[in-house]
Amino acid sequence: MARVLINFAHPALEKSRVHQQLLAAIKGIKGITFNDLYEWYPDLDVDVAREQQLLERHDIILLQHPFYWYSAPAIIKQWMDLVLEHGWAYGHTGKALQGKYLGNVISAGSAESGYHPEGRHQYPVRDFLLPFSQTAVLCNMQYLAPYVIYGVHRMDIEDIRGVAQNYRNMLEQLRDDKLTPEALTRLTYMNEALQLPSQTR
């Protein structure tokens, strides 16, 4: 059984219909550790020792967040800057994360069609995530294909409940080794392995 850590970051969770439902769907799943970064560190003063211990105890680290300005909310960058220390996460003696897996779980307001050369964003989501995938490489981890929920601004409540259940299913498959991390490193998006419908409206 894989040990999965979700590092969650949303600075305005009370306004997010989608992430509220995602969190409700995964609440209490055995074997999944949920770590709300803004709840723990509202002033961005990250406890490096605590976070490093969490990373050491898990095999798969997922960064769950909205797709803010083609990236992640500020606390994710703060977390990376402080927690992934030289000599611990990378460098000649930095081997603490070797063999682990890092991935992004993202909600995007635009439809999938917007993330193409002819779309308003011009590039696929995966291209914008290069800093995360290269961070994984530098820290001796493997980068998982991102899990992307598109078109959240136009979802109705039934759409949202559906993607929340899909997310729970994905986490349970990862935990139970039914969805192998190795296979997910070779895909463009994690959704492909799960054969889940994309929200494209």
N, C-alpha and C positions, 0 to 999 in steps of 0.2 A: 504494500500500500504506500503510495507516494504521499509525502507530507507537503501540503499546499499552503502557502502564505499569501493572503491578499492584502496588499498595501493600498488602502483606499484613500482617495483625495478628491474632495469636492467642497469648495469654500462656501457654496450656497445650496446645501443639500435640501433645505426646506423648500426650495423653488424647483427642484428637479423631480418631475413625476416619474421619470424612467429609473433613476438611481434609487429612489425610495422603494420602488417595486423590486428592483434587483436585490437590494439588501434584505427586503422582507422574504424573498424567495430562498435566499441562501442562509438565512438565520438558523443557527443550530445544527448545520451539517457537520456530522462527526468527521474528524480528520482534516477540517478546513479551519485555519486560523485567520481571523479577521482583525486587521490592524488599521483603525481610522486615524490617519495622520493628523488631520485638522483637529480632531477631538483630543488627541494626546498633546498636540503642540500648537495651540491657537496663536502663540506668539512666535512660531517657527523656531523655537529653541529646542532642537532635536536632541534627544538623549542617545548619543552615539553608542554607548555600551549596550543599552537595551536593544536597539535596533540591530546591532551586529549579532547579539545573542539569538535574536529571532531568525535572522538569516542563516545562522549556523545550524539551527534546529530543523530547517525545512529544505526540501529538495527542489520545489518549484516556487518561484516568486512571481506573482502577478501584480502589475500596477494597474489598478482600476481607477479610471478618471474620465471626465469629459474631455473632448478634443478642443482645448482652448488655444486659439491662435496657432493652429497647426502643431500643437505640442501638448503639454500637461500643465495643470495648475502649479503655482510657484513653489508649493511645499515639496513637490516631487523633485524639482531641481535642488532645493535646499537639502533634502534628504540625500540625494546622490552626492552632492558636494561634501557633506560632512561624514556620512556613514561609510562610503566607499573609499576608505583611506589607503594611501600608498603604504606598502609594507604589510597591509592586511588583505585588501581586495585585489591589488595589482602591484606590479613591480617584481623585483627579483625574489623577494620573500613573501609576496602577497598571494597566498594560495588558499585562503579561507573559503572562497566560493567556487573553487575548481570542481567541475562536474555538475554543477547546479544549472537550472534553467530559469531564464528571465523572459517575461512576456508582458504585453500591454492588453488590457481590456478597455475598449474605448466606446463612448457614445458620441455620435456625430450628428449635428443638426441637419446637414444636407443629405440628400439622397445619394446613393452609390454612384449614380450617373454624373454627379458633380465632380467626382474625383477621377477625371479622365482628361486627356489632352484637349478635348473639345468642350469640357465642362468648365464651370466657373472657377474651380480650384486648380485646374490644369494638370495636376499630378495625382497619382494614386496615394492613398493614405500611407501605404508602406514606405513610400519615398520620404515622407515627412518624419518617419520614425527612425531614420538612420542613426541619430545620436544614441538612441536606446540600444539598437542592435550592435553598434560598435562598442558601446559601454560593456555589453555582455562579453564581447570578444576580448576586450582589454582585461576584464576581470575573470577570465578563464571559464566563463559560462557559455552556454549555448542559447541563442535567441529563438524563442518560439514564434511561430506565425501569430500575428495579432488577431484578437477576437474583436470584430468591429460591428457595432449596432448602428446602422445608418437611418437617417430620416426621422430622428426622434421628435422633431418639432411638429410633425404631422401625424404622429401616432395617436390613435384613440386608446381608450383604456384596455380594450381587448387585445390590441396590438402589443401594448406594454406588458400585459400579463403573459402573453405568449413568449416574448423575448426573455422575460424573467424566468420562465420555466425552462426555456432552452439553455439559459446560462447555468441554472442549477444542474441540469443534465450534463452539461459540459464539465462542470467541476467534479461531479460524482464520477464521471468516466476517467478524468485525469487521476483522481484519488485512487480509483480501483484498478488502475493500469490497463483499462480497456481502451484508453486513448493514450498511446505511448508518446512521451515527449520527443523521442528521436524522430518519429514520423512527422511531428508538427514543425520541426526545424526545416523540413524540406518543402513546406507549403508556402504559398503567398499569404493566405489568411486561414486562420483556424476554422472558420465557418465551413470551409470546403470539406474538411475531414468529417464534420458532423452532419453534412448534407442538410443544413438549416436554411430556410428561406431568408433572403435578404429583404430588408425594407427598402423599397425603391420608389415609393410614391413621392 
